[in-house]
Amino acid sequence: MFFRLASKLRFLWCSTNQHGVHSPFVFNYLTQGIYKKPAAKKEHEVLLKSISYFNVNTCYLGTEQASKLVRDLYPDLRHENPPYDLIYLNIQQWQEFYQRNADKIHNNTAIILYGIYHNRETKIKWETWSAQPQFNVSIDMFHCGVLFIREEQRKQHFKVRI
C-alpha cells in the first residue's frame, strides 16, 4: 500500500500533461485520443481510446474482461490474428508473450501494459522494458504504460497524467 502511494506521489511530481510533450506523435495521441471523454477504468479507457485513435484492425487482449468490452464496442475488430496493431497485457504477462510473438509486432504496434505500479517488481519490469533499445517511445501513465517501436523516432520516455 505504501509503495503505491509513494509511487503515485513521485509520478505526479515528475509527470506532465500534453503541454510538456515535445513529440508530435505523442502530443497527437494524447490530445486526439487519450484526453477525450473518459470511458471506464483508466487502463480500459486507454485501451478503448487507443483502438479508436490508431484505427486498429487486429489486437491481442490479455484479459477476458477487456476482450468482452472490446468485442461489444468493436465487433469487426480481429482478435489474436497477427500481426498485431495493438496488444493489451498485464506487465507480468508481457515477457513471455514477447518471447513467443516478437515477430508479430510491427513499427506502429501500440503495446499497452497495465499494472506497472502494482508493486516494486512490476515497476522494475516496466522500467526495464521501457529502456529496451527496440522500443523508441514509452509513455508512463501510472495506471498503464504504452510502448512503441517507432524506428523513425529517437528514443523518448514520457510520464503523462491522465
N, C-alpha and C positions, 0 to 999 in steps of 0.2 A: 504494500500500500504506500509506504513512504517513498519507495523508488519511483512509482508512477507520479506521485505529487511533485517530487523534486525534479523529475524529468520534464513534466509539464511546465513547471516554472522556468527551467532553463530553456526549454523550447520557446516559450513565449518571449523571453528576454532576447533570444538570438534570431527569431524568425521575423519575417516581413510580410507584407501583402503585395499585391500586384505592382505597386509603385516602386518597390525596391528590387524588382526583377528587371535585368537588362538584356535578357534573351527574348527576341521577338517570338520565337517558338513557344516558350514557357508563358510569356505575357498573354499571348492569344489564347492558349489553352486555359489559363486561369480566368481571364475576363469573359471569354465567349463560351466557356464550357463549365468550369468548376464553380464560379461565383454566381451562376444563375440560381433561380429559386430552389431552396432546399427540398430534398426528396425524403429520405428516411434516415437510417443510421449514417453517420459520416462516411464510413467506408463504402456503404452501399450507394450513398449519394455520389461519391467519386466514381464508382463503377458505372452507374447509370448515365451520368453526365459525360463520362469519357466515351462510352459507346456511341452516344449521340454526336459528340463533337468530332470524333475521329471517323465517323461513318463506318463502324466496324462491321465486317462481314462474317468473320469466324472468330470464335473465342473459346477459351478453356476456363471453366469456372470450378473452383475447388470446393465449393460447398453446395449442399442441396438447397439451402435457403436462397443463395444467390442465383442458382440455376432456375428455381421456380420463379423468382422475381423477374429475372431477365426473360424467361420464356413467355411469361404473361404480358410483358410490355413490348417485347421484340420477337414475335413469333416466327419471323422469317430469318432470324439470325442462326447461322450454323454453329453447332457446338461440337467441340472435340474433333474438328476436321482441319488439320494443319494445311498450310502454315497459318499461324495464329496472328490475328490483328490485335488481340487483347488477351491477357492472361490475368486471372484474379485468384490469388492464393494466399494462404497464411504464410508468414515468413518461415515458419517451421517446415512447411511442405516444399519450399522453393528449391533448395539444393538438390533434393532427389529428382524433382521434376526437371530441373535444368540439365542435370547429367543425362537424363534419358531423352530430352527434347530440344537440346540447344540448336539443332539443325532445323527446327520448325519455327524458329523466331527470326523475323526479318528486321530490317533497319528501322521501321516505323512501328514495331510492336510496342504497345503500352503494357507494361508489366506492373500490375497493382498488387502490392504486398501489404496485407493488413496485419495488425498486431505487432507492429515494430517497436512499440514501447511497452509491451506487456510485462517484461521483466528485463534484467540486465542481459541475459543470454540473447533475447530477441533483439535488443538494441545493438549488441555487438554483431549479431548476424546481419542486421541492416547496414551498419557501418562498413562491414566487410564487403558486402555485395555492392553497395553504392560506390565503393572505392575501386572495384574491379575495372581493369582497363577496357573491357568490351562494352561497358555502359558509360556513355559520354554525358548523359543527362540523368540526374537523380533529383527527385522532389520529395522532401520530407514534409508531410502534412500532419504529423503527430499521430493521427488515427490510422494512417496508412502512408506508404511510400510508393512512388512511381519511378520505374527505371525505363530508360530508352537507350537504344544503341546509337542512333543518330550519328553515323560516321562523318557527316559533313559539318558537325558542330564540335567545337572544342569542349573539353571536359569541364562541366559545371555542376555544382551541387546547390540546391536551393532549399531553404526552410521557409515554408509558407503557411500562414494561419488560414484556416478555412472555418 
